[in-house]
Amino acid sequence: MQAIQKLVASAFARADRIIVEHLRSDVGLVEDIGRHIVNAGGKRLRPMVVLLSAGALGAIDERQVKLAAVIEFIHTATLLHDDVVDLSHLRRGRPTANATWGNAPSVLVGDFLYTRAFQLMVALGDLSLLALLADTTNAIAEGEVLQLARIGDSSQSIDDYYQVIERKTAVLFGAAAKGSAILAGADRTTQDSLYRYACELGTAFQIIDDVLDFSGDAQQMGKNLGDDLAEGKFTLPVLHALQHAAGDDSRRLRDIITTKDRGRTGELVDILNTSGSLDYARNQANLHAERARQQLEQLPANDFQAALERLARIAVERSH
C-alpha cells in the first residue's frame, strides 16, 4: 500500500488541503464534528481510486484532485449518518461523532458535508459528472433505507445482501473511477471499464469487511467482533451459514441470532468456520477482485494501472 500511496502522494496532499479548506464554517460545531471524522484516519481508498484512475489515463489534474475531495466528503457524510442509524459508539477505535456530540448534530453535519460536496461538484462545471454523482448519492440513500428495512430479517437472501452493498458501497467506488475518467475526457468504453473495475473492487472490499467482523483483530479494526450481527445486519458469512449449517449448529446459530448474545461470539465464529461460511465469503471476495482486475486490461499499461491491480489484491488480503 505504501508504494501505491507514494504514486499519488502529492495529489493526495492537495486533496487533503481542499478538504480542510472546505470544512471551514462560521458555525464552530460544524468544524468540530467534520474535523473529528475526517481526521479519524481510514484507508481513503475512494479518493485514491480517483487519483490512480487519473494517472492510469495519462495525468492527474486539479479537477481530479477536487473530485477526490468530493468523493471523500460524500463518504464521510455517509459515515456520520451510518453511525447514527446503527447507534454506534466506536469507529476506528475512537468515539463516534454521535457518541460525543449527539445524534442531531451528527446528522446535520452529515448534511453539511453532502452539500459541500455538491458545491465543489458544481464548481467542476461538468454536467455528466454532476449527474453521475447525484445518481450515486441517491443510490447510497436507497441502500441505507434498504438495509434498515431488512434489519433483523433472517429470511433475506444472498441476492438481497448484494443489493444493499451495491448501493451502499460499490456505487461510490464506481463513481470515483468513472468520474475521474469523465474529467480526463476518456471514451465511454474506458469510463465503463473503470466503473465496473471500481464497483467490483468495492464489492470485494465490503465482503472482506464482513468477514473481518468475525475473524479480524478487534483492536486493529477499532470495533468489537460481531458488531454487524448484534445490530441485526445479516452479512454474507451469516447468510451462507443459515443455508448450510447442519443439525445442532443450525439450531445454535438461530438461537444466537435471536438472543443477540455477544458472549457467544466465539461460538458463532466456530459455526461460521465449521459451515465453511467464512471461506465461502473470502472466495467470493477473491472472485470480485479478479473481475475487477480483468477490467483493467482495457487501460494503457503503466505504473498507475499496475497500482489499481495491486489495490484489488490488497482489498482481499488485508487483515483490518
N, C-alpha and C positions, 0 to 999 in steps of 0.2 A: 504493500500500500504506500510506503514511503516513496518508492520510485515513481509511482503514479502521481502522488501529490506533488512531487518535485517538478513534473512536467507542466503543471498548471499553477505553480506557487505564486507567481507574480500576479496573474489574473485573479486568483483566489483572494489574494490580499486586497486587490482593488474592489472586488465584490464585497468583502467584509467592510471596507470603508463606506461603501454605499449603504450597506445595511445599518451601520452605526449612525450615519448621517440622517437616514430616513426614519430612525427610531425617535428622533428628536420631536418633542412636543412641549407645549407650554402647560400641559397637564402632567404633573410630576408622576402620578401613579401609572400613566401610560408608559413612560420611560422606564420606571422601576420594573414593571412586570415584563415589558418587552425585552429589556436587557437581561433579566433573570433567566428567561428561557433561551434566548439566543446565545448567551454566554455559558449555557449549561454543557456545551460540548456536543457530542454526537459525531456521526461519521460524515455528515454533509455530502452524502452520496448524490443527491439530486442536483445541486449546483455543480458538482464535479462532472456529472453526466453532460450538463450543458457545455462546459468548457472543453471536455475531451472530445465531444462531438464536433465542436467548432474547429478544434485543432485537426481532427481527422479530415475535415473538409477543406483545410488549407490554412486557416489563420483564425486567431481569437481576436475579435474587435470589441470595441467598447459597448456596442449594443448587446453583444452576447454576455459580457460581464454584467450588465444591468439585468439581463434575463436571469442570470444565475442568482442575483439578489431577489428578484421577483419570486422565483421558484422557492427559495428558502423562506421568504415571508409567508407564502401560501402554506408551505409545510408546517411552519411554526404556528400559524393560526390554527391549523387542524389539531396540533398537539394540545394547545390550550383548551380547545373545545372537547377533545377526547378525554382529557383528564377530568373535566367537569362531569361529563356524561358517565364516565367509569368510576367516579368518586375516588380517583387515585390520589395517593399521598406521597408517592415517590416516583421520580423519573430520573434515570441515570444516577441513582444514588443520592439525589438531592430532593428536598421537599418540593412538591409541585407548586405552581403559582396559586392554584385554588386552595391548597392546604395553608399557604402563607397569607394570602390576601382575601380569600373567599371566592365563591363561585361567580357572583355577579361581575366583579371587576375582571376576572379571567375571561369570561365570555365576551365582555365589551372590548377588552384589549385584543382578543382574537379578531373581533370585527374590525378594529382599527388596523390590524396587520393586513387583513384581506383588502381593505380599501386602499392602504398604502401600496399594496402590490398592484392594484388596478391603476392607481395614479402613475406608477412607473411604467406600466404597460402602455398607457395612453401616450406617454412621452416617447415611447419607442416608435410610435407612428406607423404600425403595420396592422391593418385590419384583419388579415388572415391569422396573425399571431394572437390578436385580441380575441378573435372568435374561438381559436383553439383553447386558450386559457379560460375563457368564460365557460365553454363546454366542460372543461376539465374540473373547474371548481364546482359546477353544478353536479357532475357525476360523483365527486367526493362527498358532497352533501347527501346525495341519494344513498351512497354507500353507508354513511353514518346512520341514516334512518333505517336502512335495511338491516344493518347489524343490530340496532336497538330493538327492532321489531322481532328479531329472532333470538333475543337473549333468553336463555333457559329452555329453548326448544330443542330437545334431543332427537326429534324426528326429522330435522333438516338433513339434506343430502350433501354429498361432497360437491355436487354441482352448485348447490346453494352457497357453500363456502367460497367457491371460486368467484361467484357473482359479487360477493362482498369485497374480496381482496382485489378484484379487478378495479372496482370503483374507488376503494379506499387507498390503495397503494399503487397499483400498476399504472393507472392513467396519468398520475403526476410524473412518474419516471418517463412515461412515453412523451408527455408534453415537454419535458425538459430537453429531450433529444430532438424531437421534431421541431420545436420552437427554435432551437439553435440552427437546424438545417434551413428553416424558413428564412431566418436572418442572414444566412450565408448565401441565399439565392439558389439553393440546391433544387434539382428537379424533383418532381412528385415521387418518382420511384425511390430516390435516395431518402427523401423525407419519410416515406412509408417504411422503408427498411430500418431506419433508425428508430422510428416509433415502435415497430414490432420488437426490435432488439431491447429497447428500454422497458417495454411492458413485460417481456419475458424475464428480464433482469429483476424488475420489481417483484414479480410473482415469486421467483426463486428466493429472493431476499426475505419476503414475508413468510414463506413456508419455513425457512430456516429459523426465523424469529420464533415461529410457533413450536418448532422442535426444541429450541433452546429454552423455551418456557418450562420444559420438563427435564432438560438434560444439561443446561448451562450452569455456570458458576454465578450464584445469586449476587455475590459481592461485585464481580466484574460487570454484571448486567445492570446492577443498581435497582433491582426489584426482586421480589420473592418468587421462587419457583411455584408454578401452578396458579399464578395470578389470573390468567385468562379464564381458566375454568371456574375459578372461585367467583369471577364476575359474570358467569353464565355464558361465556363465549365458547362455542364448540369449534375448535380448530381441527386441521386435517388429521393429526395423530389421534385425537379423541374420536372423531367421526369414523375413522378406519377401525379403531378398536371396538366401537359399538357394533360394527358389522361383523368383526372377525374374532373377538374374544369368545372363548368357549367355556361352557359349563360354569363352574364356580367363579371364574374370572369375570364372566359377563355379569353375573349377579352382583359381585363386589363392585365392579365398575359403576353399575347403575346406582348402587347404594351410595357410593362416594359422590356421584354427580348430584343425587337428590339431597344429601345432607350437607354438601359443600364443606366437608370436614378437612380443614387444612392439615390436621395432624396425620392424615392418611396420604399425604403427598408421595411419600416413599413407596407406599403400597400401589398407588396409582401408576407411578413410573414403572414399577415391576410389571404391572399388567400391560402397559404400553410396549414394553420390551418383549414380553412373552408372546404377545399377539403380532409382533413384527411391525407395529404401527409407527414407531419412530424411524425404523429402517425404510419403511414404505414412504414416509414423508420425505426423508432425505433423498431417496431415489427420484421422487417426483421433482424435488428442487433441482437435482442434477439434470433431469430431462429438460426443464425450462431453461436452465443455464446453457445447455447445449443448443437449444433452439435460438437463444439469444446470440450465441457465437456464430451460428450459421448466417444470421442476417448481416453480419459484418463483412461477409465475402463480397458484398456489393460496393464496399468502400475502398479507396486507394490504400495500399499497404504503406503504413508509416508508423512512427512511434506512438501516435495517439490512437490509431486503430488497434495496435497491439495492446495498448493500455486498457481500452474498452473490453478487449477479450479477456485480459487478466482480471478485470473488475468482475466479470461474470464468474470466474473461478473463485475469487475471493469471497463473493457473496455466499457461496455454498460451503466454503471450507472454514469459515470463521467460527470462533468459539464464544463470541459475545456480540 
